[in-house]
Amino acid sequence: MIYVKLDDLIWQHRTSAEDIVKQTGLGSSTISKLRNSKNKNISLNTLNKLCGYFNCAISDLLEYTPD
C-alpha cells in the first residue's frame, strides 16, 4: 500500500492546504483527496509540484508498505 505523507509535510513546514493551492496551482480538491487518501491516481505533474513546493524527494511524500 502506498501512503501519502502530505499531512506530515504540511505540519513539518507549518503551512496550509490553502498556501499549497495558491503556490502550486493545484486544485483544492486534489489536495483534499491526497490528504484523505482518496486519490488513487496521482499524476507526475502533481508529484512534481508538491516536491517543488516542499523542496523534498518523492520518498518524503510517498511511503510504500507491503499489504
mmCIF file of the N, C-alpha and C atoms, coordinates in Angstrom:
data_MODEL
# 
_entry.id   MODEL 
# 
loop_
_atom_site.group_PDB 
_atom_site.id 
_atom_site.type_symbol 
_atom_site.label_atom_id 
_atom_site.label_alt_id 
_atom_site.label_comp_id 
_atom_site.label_asym_id 
_atom_site.label_entity_id 
_atom_site.label_seq_id 
_atom_site.pdbx_PDB_ins_code 
_atom_site.Cartn_x 
_atom_site.Cartn_y 
_atom_site.Cartn_z 
_atom_site.occupancy 
_atom_site.B_iso_or_equiv 
_atom_site.pdbx_formal_charge 
_atom_site.auth_seq_id 
_atom_site.auth_comp_id 
_atom_site.auth_asym_id 
_atom_site.auth_atom_id 
_atom_site.pdbx_PDB_model_num 
ATOM 1   N N  . MET A 1 1  ? 0.848  -1.177 0.000   1.00 0.00 ? 1  MET A N  1 
ATOM 2   C CA . MET A 1 1  ? 0.000  0.000  0.000   1.00 0.00 ? 1  MET A CA 1 
ATOM 3   C C  . MET A 1 1  ? 0.892  1.238  0.000   1.00 0.00 ? 1  MET A C  1 
ATOM 4   N N  . ILE A 1 2  ? 0.454  2.235  -0.704  1.00 0.00 ? 2  ILE A N  1 
ATOM 5   C CA . ILE A 1 2  ? 1.203  3.491  -0.758  1.00 0.00 ? 2  ILE A CA 1 
ATOM 6   C C  . ILE A 1 2  ? 0.485  4.520  0.105   1.00 0.00 ? 2  ILE A C  1 
ATOM 7   N N  . TYR A 1 3  ? 1.220  5.105  1.001   1.00 0.00 ? 3  TYR A N  1 
ATOM 8   C CA . TYR A 1 3  ? 0.704  6.108  1.931   1.00 0.00 ? 3  TYR A CA 1 
ATOM 9   C C  . TYR A 1 3  ? 1.221  7.481  1.510   1.00 0.00 ? 3  TYR A C  1 
ATOM 10  N N  . VAL A 1 4  ? 0.319  8.451  1.394   1.00 0.00 ? 4  VAL A N  1 
ATOM 11  C CA . VAL A 1 4  ? 0.695  9.824  1.044   1.00 0.00 ? 4  VAL A CA 1 
ATOM 12  C C  . VAL A 1 4  ? 0.931  10.581 2.348   1.00 0.00 ? 4  VAL A C  1 
ATOM 13  N N  . LYS A 1 5  ? 2.145  11.091 2.503   1.00 0.00 ? 5  LYS A N  1 
ATOM 14  C CA . LYS A 1 5  ? 2.538  11.752 3.760   1.00 0.00 ? 5  LYS A CA 1 
ATOM 15  C C  . LYS A 1 5  ? 2.386  13.274 3.684   1.00 0.00 ? 5  LYS A C  1 
ATOM 16  N N  . LEU A 1 6  ? 1.356  13.722 2.974   1.00 0.00 ? 6  LEU A N  1 
ATOM 17  C CA . LEU A 1 6  ? 1.154  15.157 2.785   1.00 0.00 ? 6  LEU A CA 1 
ATOM 18  C C  . LEU A 1 6  ? 0.887  15.875 4.109   1.00 0.00 ? 6  LEU A C  1 
ATOM 19  N N  . ASP A 1 7  ? 0.067  15.288 4.963   1.00 0.00 ? 7  ASP A N  1 
ATOM 20  C CA . ASP A 1 7  ? -0.214 15.930 6.258   1.00 0.00 ? 7  ASP A CA 1 
ATOM 21  C C  . ASP A 1 7  ? 1.058  16.101 7.087   1.00 0.00 ? 7  ASP A C  1 
ATOM 22  N N  . ASP A 1 8  ? 1.942  15.113 7.022   1.00 0.00 ? 8  ASP A N  1 
ATOM 23  C CA . ASP A 1 8  ? 3.211  15.214 7.748   1.00 0.00 ? 8  ASP A CA 1 
ATOM 24  C C  . ASP A 1 8  ? 4.035  16.388 7.240   1.00 0.00 ? 8  ASP A C  1 
ATOM 25  N N  . LEU A 1 9  ? 4.100  16.539 5.921   1.00 0.00 ? 9  LEU A N  1 
ATOM 26  C CA . LEU A 1 9  ? 4.872  17.641 5.337   1.00 0.00 ? 9  LEU A CA 1 
ATOM 27  C C  . LEU A 1 9  ? 4.239  18.990 5.660   1.00 0.00 ? 9  LEU A C  1 
ATOM 28  N N  . ILE A 1 10 ? 2.907  19.047 5.613   1.00 0.00 ? 10 ILE A N  1 
ATOM 29  C CA . ILE A 1 10 ? 2.218  20.297 5.955   1.00 0.00 ? 10 ILE A CA 1 
ATOM 30  C C  . ILE A 1 10 ? 2.555  20.700 7.388   1.00 0.00 ? 10 ILE A C  1 
ATOM 31  N N  . TRP A 1 11 ? 2.529  19.735 8.293   1.00 0.00 ? 11 TRP A N  1 
ATOM 32  C CA . TRP A 1 11 ? 2.839  20.020 9.694   1.00 0.00 ? 11 TRP A CA 1 
ATOM 33  C C  . TRP A 1 11 ? 4.308  20.427 9.858   1.00 0.00 ? 11 TRP A C  1 
ATOM 34  N N  . GLN A 1 12 ? 5.223  19.690 9.248   1.00 0.00 ? 12 GLN A N  1 
ATOM 35  C CA . GLN A 1 12 ? 6.655  19.976 9.376   1.00 0.00 ? 12 GLN A CA 1 
ATOM 36  C C  . GLN A 1 12 ? 7.019  21.349 8.829   1.00 0.00 ? 12 GLN A C  1 
ATOM 37  N N  . HIS A 1 13 ? 6.364  21.743 7.742   1.00 0.00 ? 13 HIS A N  1 
ATOM 38  C CA . HIS A 1 13 ? 6.678  23.026 7.098   1.00 0.00 ? 13 HIS A CA 1 
ATOM 39  C C  . HIS A 1 13 ? 5.782  24.163 7.590   1.00 0.00 ? 13 HIS A C  1 
ATOM 40  N N  . ARG A 1 14 ? 4.903  23.835 8.520   1.00 0.00 ? 14 ARG A N  1 
ATOM 41  C CA . ARG A 1 14 ? 3.994  24.826 9.096   1.00 0.00 ? 14 ARG A CA 1 
ATOM 42  C C  . ARG A 1 14 ? 3.302  25.655 8.007   1.00 0.00 ? 14 ARG A C  1 
ATOM 43  N N  . THR A 1 15 ? 2.666  24.938 7.116   1.00 0.00 ? 15 THR A N  1 
ATOM 44  C CA . THR A 1 15 ? 1.948  25.560 6.018   1.00 0.00 ? 15 THR A CA 1 
ATOM 45  C C  . THR A 1 15 ? 0.505  25.087 6.049   1.00 0.00 ? 15 THR A C  1 
ATOM 46  N N  . SER A 1 16 ? -0.249 25.428 5.041   1.00 0.00 ? 16 SER A N  1 
ATOM 47  C CA . SER A 1 16 ? -1.654 25.018 4.985   1.00 0.00 ? 16 SER A CA 1 
ATOM 48  C C  . SER A 1 16 ? -2.009 24.561 3.579   1.00 0.00 ? 16 SER A C  1 
ATOM 49  N N  . ALA A 1 17 ? -3.127 23.891 3.470   1.00 0.00 ? 17 ALA A N  1 
ATOM 50  C CA . ALA A 1 17 ? -3.605 23.453 2.160   1.00 0.00 ? 17 ALA A CA 1 
ATOM 51  C C  . ALA A 1 17 ? -3.852 24.665 1.260   1.00 0.00 ? 17 ALA A C  1 
ATOM 52  N N  . GLU A 1 18 ? -4.364 25.738 1.837   1.00 0.00 ? 18 GLU A N  1 
ATOM 53  C CA . GLU A 1 18 ? -4.604 26.971 1.072   1.00 0.00 ? 18 GLU A CA 1 
ATOM 54  C C  . GLU A 1 18 ? -3.320 27.508 0.468   1.00 0.00 ? 18 GLU A C  1 
ATOM 55  N N  . ASP A 1 19 ? -2.252 27.519 1.249   1.00 0.00 ? 19 ASP A N  1 
ATOM 56  C CA . ASP A 1 19 ? -0.966 28.003 0.752   1.00 0.00 ? 19 ASP A CA 1 
ATOM 57  C C  . ASP A 1 19 ? -0.450 27.116 -0.384  1.00 0.00 ? 19 ASP A C  1 
ATOM 58  N N  . ILE A 1 20 ? -0.619 25.812 -0.249  1.00 0.00 ? 20 ILE A N  1 
ATOM 59  C CA . ILE A 1 20 ? -0.171 24.890 -1.289  1.00 0.00 ? 20 ILE A CA 1 
ATOM 60  C C  . ILE A 1 20 ? -0.929 25.157 -2.587  1.00 0.00 ? 20 ILE A C  1 
ATOM 61  N N  . VAL A 1 21 ? -2.240 25.322 -2.482  1.00 0.00 ? 21 VAL A N  1 
ATOM 62  C CA . VAL A 1 21 ? -3.068 25.599 -3.651  1.00 0.00 ? 21 VAL A CA 1 
ATOM 63  C C  . VAL A 1 21 ? -2.618 26.888 -4.328  1.00 0.00 ? 21 VAL A C  1 
ATOM 64  N N  . LYS A 1 22 ? -2.409 27.934 -3.544  1.00 0.00 ? 22 LYS A N  1 
ATOM 65  C CA . LYS A 1 22 ? -2.000 29.228 -4.099  1.00 0.00 ? 22 LYS A CA 1 
ATOM 66  C C  . LYS A 1 22 ? -0.634 29.165 -4.768  1.00 0.00 ? 22 LYS A C  1 
ATOM 67  N N  . GLN A 1 23 ? 0.304  28.476 -4.152  1.00 0.00 ? 23 GLN A N  1 
ATOM 68  C CA . GLN A 1 23 ? 1.676  28.454 -4.657  1.00 0.00 ? 23 GLN A CA 1 
ATOM 69  C C  . GLN A 1 23 ? 1.902  27.466 -5.794  1.00 0.00 ? 23 GLN A C  1 
ATOM 70  N N  . THR A 1 24 ? 1.121  26.386 -5.849  1.00 0.00 ? 24 THR A N  1 
ATOM 71  C CA . THR A 1 24 ? 1.363  25.345 -6.854  1.00 0.00 ? 24 THR A CA 1 
ATOM 72  C C  . THR A 1 24 ? 0.385  25.374 -8.016  1.00 0.00 ? 24 THR A C  1 
ATOM 73  N N  . GLY A 1 25 ? -0.777 25.966 -7.801  1.00 0.00 ? 25 GLY A N  1 
ATOM 74  C CA . GLY A 1 25 ? -1.802 25.955 -8.834  1.00 0.00 ? 25 GLY A CA 1 
ATOM 75  C C  . GLY A 1 25 ? -2.610 24.663 -8.848  1.00 0.00 ? 25 GLY A C  1 
ATOM 76  N N  . LEU A 1 26 ? -2.346 23.764 -7.907  1.00 0.00 ? 26 LEU A N  1 
ATOM 77  C CA . LEU A 1 26 ? -3.130 22.538 -7.793  1.00 0.00 ? 26 LEU A CA 1 
ATOM 78  C C  . LEU A 1 26 ? -4.509 22.875 -7.240  1.00 0.00 ? 26 LEU A C  1 
ATOM 79  N N  . GLY A 1 27 ? -5.488 22.075 -7.581  1.00 0.00 ? 27 GLY A N  1 
ATOM 80  C CA . GLY A 1 27 ? -6.837 22.312 -7.095  1.00 0.00 ? 27 GLY A CA 1 
ATOM 81  C C  . GLY A 1 27 ? -6.993 21.940 -5.637  1.00 0.00 ? 27 GLY A C  1 
ATOM 82  N N  . SER A 1 28 ? -7.872 22.636 -4.960  1.00 0.00 ? 28 SER A N  1 
ATOM 83  C CA . SER A 1 28 ? -8.107 22.329 -3.548  1.00 0.00 ? 28 SER A CA 1 
ATOM 84  C C  . SER A 1 28 ? -8.679 20.922 -3.388  1.00 0.00 ? 28 SER A C  1 
ATOM 85  N N  . SER A 1 29 ? -9.455 20.459 -4.373  1.00 0.00 ? 29 SER A N  1 
ATOM 86  C CA . SER A 1 29 ? -9.996 19.100 -4.282  1.00 0.00 ? 29 SER A CA 1 
ATOM 87  C C  . SER A 1 29 ? -8.882 18.057 -4.413  1.00 0.00 ? 29 SER A C  1 
ATOM 88  N N  . THR A 1 30 ? -7.861 18.347 -5.212  1.00 0.00 ? 30 THR A N  1 
ATOM 89  C CA . THR A 1 30 ? -6.722 17.435 -5.348  1.00 0.00 ? 30 THR A CA 1 
ATOM 90  C C  . THR A 1 30 ? -5.988 17.309 -4.023  1.00 0.00 ? 30 THR A C  1 
ATOM 91  N N  . ILE A 1 31 ? -5.737 18.429 -3.377  1.00 0.00 ? 31 ILE A N  1 
ATOM 92  C CA . ILE A 1 31 ? -5.045 18.422 -2.087  1.00 0.00 ? 31 ILE A CA 1 
ATOM 93  C C  . ILE A 1 31 ? -5.887 17.688 -1.044  1.00 0.00 ? 31 ILE A C  1 
ATOM 94  N N  . SER A 1 32 ? -7.179 17.954 -1.033  1.00 0.00 ? 32 SER A N  1 
ATOM 95  C CA . SER A 1 32 ? -8.074 17.304 -0.071  1.00 0.00 ? 32 SER A CA 1 
ATOM 96  C C  . SER A 1 32 ? -8.084 15.787 -0.266  1.00 0.00 ? 32 SER A C  1 
ATOM 97  N N  . LYS A 1 33 ? -8.161 15.344 -1.514  1.00 0.00 ? 33 LYS A N  1 
ATOM 98  C CA . LYS A 1 33 ? -8.164 13.903 -1.787  1.00 0.00 ? 33 LYS A CA 1 
ATOM 99  C C  . LYS A 1 33 ? -6.849 13.260 -1.359  1.00 0.00 ? 33 LYS A C  1 
ATOM 100 N N  . LEU A 1 34 ? -5.745 13.932 -1.582  1.00 0.00 ? 34 LEU A N  1 
ATOM 101 C CA . LEU A 1 34 ? -4.456 13.388 -1.169  1.00 0.00 ? 34 LEU A CA 1 
ATOM 102 C C  . LEU A 1 34 ? -4.361 13.306 0.349   1.00 0.00 ? 34 LEU A C  1 
ATOM 103 N N  . ARG A 1 35 ? -4.847 14.306 1.029   1.00 0.00 ? 35 ARG A N  1 
ATOM 104 C CA . ARG A 1 35 ? -4.795 14.322 2.490   1.00 0.00 ? 35 ARG A CA 1 
ATOM 105 C C  . ARG A 1 35 ? -5.684 13.240 3.089   1.00 0.00 ? 35 ARG A C  1 
ATOM 106 N N  . ASN A 1 36 ? -6.769 12.903 2.401   1.00 0.00 ? 36 ASN A N  1 
ATOM 107 C CA . ASN A 1 36 ? -7.719 11.911 2.907   1.00 0.00 ? 36 ASN A CA 1 
ATOM 108 C C  . ASN A 1 36 ? -7.512 10.534 2.288   1.00 0.00 ? 36 ASN A C  1 
ATOM 109 N N  . SER A 1 37 ? -6.415 10.367 1.566   1.00 0.00 ? 37 SER A N  1 
ATOM 110 C CA . SER A 1 37 ? -6.072 9.090  0.914   1.00 0.00 ? 37 SER A CA 1 
ATOM 111 C C  . SER A 1 37 ? -7.184 8.582  0.004   1.00 0.00 ? 37 SER A C  1 
ATOM 112 N N  . LYS A 1 38 ? -7.870 9.493  -0.664  1.00 0.00 ? 38 LYS A N  1 
ATOM 113 C CA . LYS A 1 38 ? -8.945 9.095  -1.566  1.00 0.00 ? 38 LYS A CA 1 
ATOM 114 C C  . LYS A 1 38 ? -8.530 9.175  -3.026  1.00 0.00 ? 38 LYS A C  1 
ATOM 115 N N  . ASN A 1 39 ? -7.344 9.676  -3.306  1.00 0.00 ? 39 ASN A N  1 
ATOM 116 C CA . ASN A 1 39 ? -6.873 9.796  -4.674  1.00 0.00 ? 39 ASN A CA 1 
ATOM 117 C C  . ASN A 1 39 ? -6.004 8.593  -5.000  1.00 0.00 ? 39 ASN A C  1 
ATOM 118 N N  . LYS A 1 40 ? -6.476 7.745  -5.890  1.00 0.00 ? 40 LYS A N  1 
ATOM 119 C CA . LYS A 1 40 ? -5.745 6.534  -6.255  1.00 0.00 ? 40 LYS A CA 1 
ATOM 120 C C  . LYS A 1 40 ? -4.767 6.782  -7.403  1.00 0.00 ? 40 LYS A C  1 
ATOM 121 N N  . ASN A 1 41 ? -4.970 7.840  -8.164  1.00 0.00 ? 41 ASN A N  1 
ATOM 122 C CA . ASN A 1 41 ? -4.129 8.143  -9.315  1.00 0.00 ? 41 ASN A CA 1 
ATOM 123 C C  . ASN A 1 41 ? -3.518 9.536  -9.150  1.00 0.00 ? 41 ASN A C  1 
ATOM 124 N N  . ILE A 1 42 ? -2.261 9.570  -8.802  1.00 0.00 ? 42 ILE A N  1 
ATOM 125 C CA . ILE A 1 42 ? -1.566 10.845 -8.617  1.00 0.00 ? 42 ILE A CA 1 
ATOM 126 C C  . ILE A 1 42 ? -0.692 11.073 -9.842  1.00 0.00 ? 42 ILE A C  1 
ATOM 127 N N  . SER A 1 43 ? -0.897 12.186 -10.510 1.00 0.00 ? 43 SER A N  1 
ATOM 128 C CA . SER A 1 43 ? -0.118 12.456 -11.720 1.00 0.00 ? 43 SER A CA 1 
ATOM 129 C C  . SER A 1 43 ? 1.318  12.851 -11.364 1.00 0.00 ? 43 SER A C  1 
ATOM 130 N N  . LEU A 1 44 ? 2.202  12.626 -12.317 1.00 0.00 ? 44 LEU A N  1 
ATOM 131 C CA . LEU A 1 44 ? 3.594  13.045 -12.127 1.00 0.00 ? 44 LEU A CA 1 
ATOM 132 C C  . LEU A 1 44 ? 3.686  14.559 -11.984 1.00 0.00 ? 44 LEU A C  1 
ATOM 133 N N  . ASN A 1 45 ? 2.811  15.278 -12.666 1.00 0.00 ? 45 ASN A N  1 
ATOM 134 C CA . ASN A 1 45 ? 2.786  16.735 -12.559 1.00 0.00 ? 45 ASN A CA 1 
ATOM 135 C C  . ASN A 1 45 ? 2.458  17.164 -11.125 1.00 0.00 ? 45 ASN A C  1 
ATOM 136 N N  . THR A 1 46 ? 1.488  16.498 -10.510 1.00 0.00 ? 46 THR A N  1 
ATOM 137 C CA . THR A 1 46 ? 1.114  16.807 -9.124  1.00 0.00 ? 46 THR A CA 1 
ATOM 138 C C  . THR A 1 46 ? 2.275  16.500 -8.180  1.00 0.00 ? 46 THR A C  1 
ATOM 139 N N  . LEU A 1 47 ? 2.895  15.337 -8.353  1.00 0.00 ? 47 LEU A N  1 
ATOM 140 C CA . LEU A 1 47 ? 4.047  14.984 -7.518  1.00 0.00 ? 47 LEU A CA 1 
ATOM 141 C C  . LEU A 1 47 ? 5.180  15.990 -7.696  1.00 0.00 ? 47 LEU A C  1 
ATOM 142 N N  . ASN A 1 48 ? 5.422  16.389 -8.930  1.00 0.00 ? 48 ASN A N  1 
ATOM 143 C CA . ASN A 1 48 ? 6.477  17.360 -9.215  1.00 0.00 ? 48 ASN A CA 1 
ATOM 144 C C  . ASN A 1 48 ? 6.206  18.691 -8.516  1.00 0.00 ? 48 ASN A C  1 
ATOM 145 N N  . LYS A 1 49 ? 4.971  19.161 -8.594  1.00 0.00 ? 49 LYS A N  1 
ATOM 146 C CA . LYS A 1 49 ? 4.621  20.439 -7.958  1.00 0.00 ? 49 LYS A CA 1 
ATOM 147 C C  . LYS A 1 49 ? 4.747  20.359 -6.434  1.00 0.00 ? 49 LYS A C  1 
ATOM 148 N N  . LEU A 1 50 ? 4.305  19.252 -5.848  1.00 0.00 ? 50 LEU A N  1 
ATOM 149 C CA . LEU A 1 50 ? 4.394  19.109 -4.400  1.00 0.00 ? 50 LEU A CA 1 
ATOM 150 C C  . LEU A 1 50 ? 5.847  18.987 -3.940  1.00 0.00 ? 50 LEU A C  1 
ATOM 151 N N  . CYS A 1 51 ? 6.647  18.215 -4.660  1.00 0.00 ? 51 CYS A N  1 
ATOM 152 C CA . CYS A 1 51 ? 8.068  18.092 -4.305  1.00 0.00 ? 51 CYS A CA 1 
ATOM 153 C C  . CYS A 1 51 ? 8.774  19.439 -4.456  1.00 0.00 ? 51 CYS A C  1 
ATOM 154 N N  . GLY A 1 52 ? 8.398  20.199 -5.479  1.00 0.00 ? 52 GLY A N  1 
ATOM 155 C CA . GLY A 1 52 ? 8.972  21.534 -5.645  1.00 0.00 ? 52 GLY A CA 1 
ATOM 156 C C  . GLY A 1 52 ? 8.562  22.477 -4.530  1.00 0.00 ? 52 GLY A C  1 
ATOM 157 N N  . TYR A 1 53 ? 7.307  22.425 -4.147  1.00 0.00 ? 53 TYR A N  1 
ATOM 158 C CA . TYR A 1 53 ? 6.809  23.289 -3.075  1.00 0.00 ? 53 TYR A CA 1 
ATOM 159 C C  . TYR A 1 53 ? 7.513  22.991 -1.755  1.00 0.00 ? 53 TYR A C  1 
ATOM 160 N N  . PHE A 1 54 ? 7.635  21.708 -1.435  1.00 0.00 ? 54 PHE A N  1 
ATOM 161 C CA . PHE A 1 54 ? 8.244  21.319 -0.160  1.00 0.00 ? 54 PHE A CA 1 
ATOM 162 C C  . PHE A 1 54 ? 9.760  21.144 -0.259  1.00 0.00 ? 54 PHE A C  1 
ATOM 163 N N  . ASN A 1 55 ? 10.302 21.268 -1.464  1.00 0.00 ? 55 ASN A N  1 
ATOM 164 C CA . ASN A 1 55 ? 11.737 21.054 -1.690  1.00 0.00 ? 55 ASN A CA 1 
ATOM 165 C C  . ASN A 1 55 ? 12.149 19.707 -1.094  1.00 0.00 ? 55 ASN A C  1 
ATOM 166 N N  . CYS A 1 56 ? 11.442 18.661 -1.543  1.00 0.00 ? 56 CYS A N  1 
ATOM 167 C CA . CYS A 1 56 ? 11.666 17.335 -0.985  1.00 0.00 ? 56 CYS A CA 1 
ATOM 168 C C  . CYS A 1 56 ? 11.760 16.292 -2.091  1.00 0.00 ? 56 CYS A C  1 
ATOM 169 N N  . ALA A 1 57 ? 12.138 15.100 -1.721  1.00 0.00 ? 57 ALA A N  1 
ATOM 170 C CA . ALA A 1 57 ? 12.166 13.964 -2.637  1.00 0.00 ? 57 ALA A CA 1 
ATOM 171 C C  . ALA A 1 57 ? 10.807 13.268 -2.605  1.00 0.00 ? 57 ALA A C  1 
ATOM 172 N N  . ILE A 1 58 ? 10.534 12.485 -3.629  1.00 0.00 ? 58 ILE A N  1 
ATOM 173 C CA . ILE A 1 58 ? 9.270  11.747 -3.672  1.00 0.00 ? 58 ILE A CA 1 
ATOM 174 C C  . ILE A 1 58 ? 9.138  10.838 -2.447  1.00 0.00 ? 58 ILE A C  1 
ATOM 175 N N  . SER A 1 59 ? 10.246 10.302 -1.981  1.00 0.00 ? 59 SER A N  1 
ATOM 176 C CA . SER A 1 59 ? 10.199 9.413  -0.810  1.00 0.00 ? 59 SER A CA 1 
ATOM 177 C C  . SER A 1 59 ? 9.778  10.161 0.461   1.00 0.00 ? 59 SER A C  1 
ATOM 178 N N  . ASP A 1 60 ? 9.889  11.476 0.460   1.00 0.00 ? 60 ASP A N  1 
ATOM 179 C CA . ASP A 1 60 ? 9.400  12.267 1.592   1.00 0.00 ? 60 ASP A CA 1 
ATOM 180 C C  . ASP A 1 60 ? 7.881  12.432 1.528   1.00 0.00 ? 60 ASP A C  1 
ATOM 181 N N  . LEU A 1 61 ? 7.336  12.267 0.333   1.00 0.00 ? 61 LEU A N  1 
ATOM 182 C CA . LEU A 1 61 ? 5.912  12.461 0.106   1.00 0.00 ? 61 LEU A CA 1 
ATOM 183 C C  . LEU A 1 61 ? 5.122  11.157 0.077   1.00 0.00 ? 61 LEU A C  1 
ATOM 184 N N  . LEU A 1 62 ? 5.759  10.098 -0.409  1.00 0.00 ? 62 LEU A N  1 
ATOM 185 C CA . LEU A 1 62 ? 5.085  8.802  -0.537  1.00 0.00 ? 62 LEU A CA 1 
ATOM 186 C C  . LEU A 1 62 ? 5.854  7.731  0.222   1.00 0.00 ? 62 LEU A C  1 
ATOM 187 N N  . GLU A 1 63 ? 5.121  6.793  0.790   1.00 0.00 ? 63 GLU A N  1 
ATOM 188 C CA . GLU A 1 63 ? 5.745  5.671  1.506   1.00 0.00 ? 63 GLU A CA 1 
ATOM 189 C C  . GLU A 1 63 ? 5.052  4.378  1.104   1.00 0.00 ? 63 GLU A C  1 
ATOM 190 N N  . TYR A 1 64 ? 5.850  3.387  0.746   1.00 0.00 ? 64 TYR A N  1 
ATOM 191 C CA . TYR A 1 64 ? 5.306  2.084  0.371   1.00 0.00 ? 64 TYR A CA 1 
ATOM 192 C C  . TYR A 1 64 ? 5.470  1.109  1.523   1.00 0.00 ? 64 TYR A C  1 
ATOM 193 N N  . THR A 1 65 ? 4.376  0.418  1.841   1.00 0.00 ? 65 THR A N  1 
ATOM 194 C CA . THR A 1 65 ? 4.431  -0.677 2.807   1.00 0.00 ? 65 THR A CA 1 
ATOM 195 C C  . THR A 1 65 ? 3.702  -1.861 2.179   1.00 0.00 ? 65 THR A C  1 
ATOM 196 N N  . PRO A 1 66 ? 4.286  -3.052 2.247   1.00 0.00 ? 66 PRO A N  1 
ATOM 197 C CA . PRO A 1 66 ? 3.619  -4.211 1.665   1.00 0.00 ? 66 PRO A CA 1 
ATOM 198 C C  . PRO A 1 66 ? 2.278  -4.485 2.328   1.00 0.00 ? 66 PRO A C  1 
ATOM 199 N N  . ASP A 1 67 ? 1.341  -4.969 1.528   1.00 0.00 ? 67 ASP A N  1 
ATOM 200 C CA . ASP A 1 67 ? -0.008 -5.291 2.049   1.00 0.00 ? 67 ASP A CA 1 
ATOM 201 C C  . ASP A 1 67 ? 0.036  -6.456 3.006   1.00 0.00 ? 67 ASP A C  1 
# 
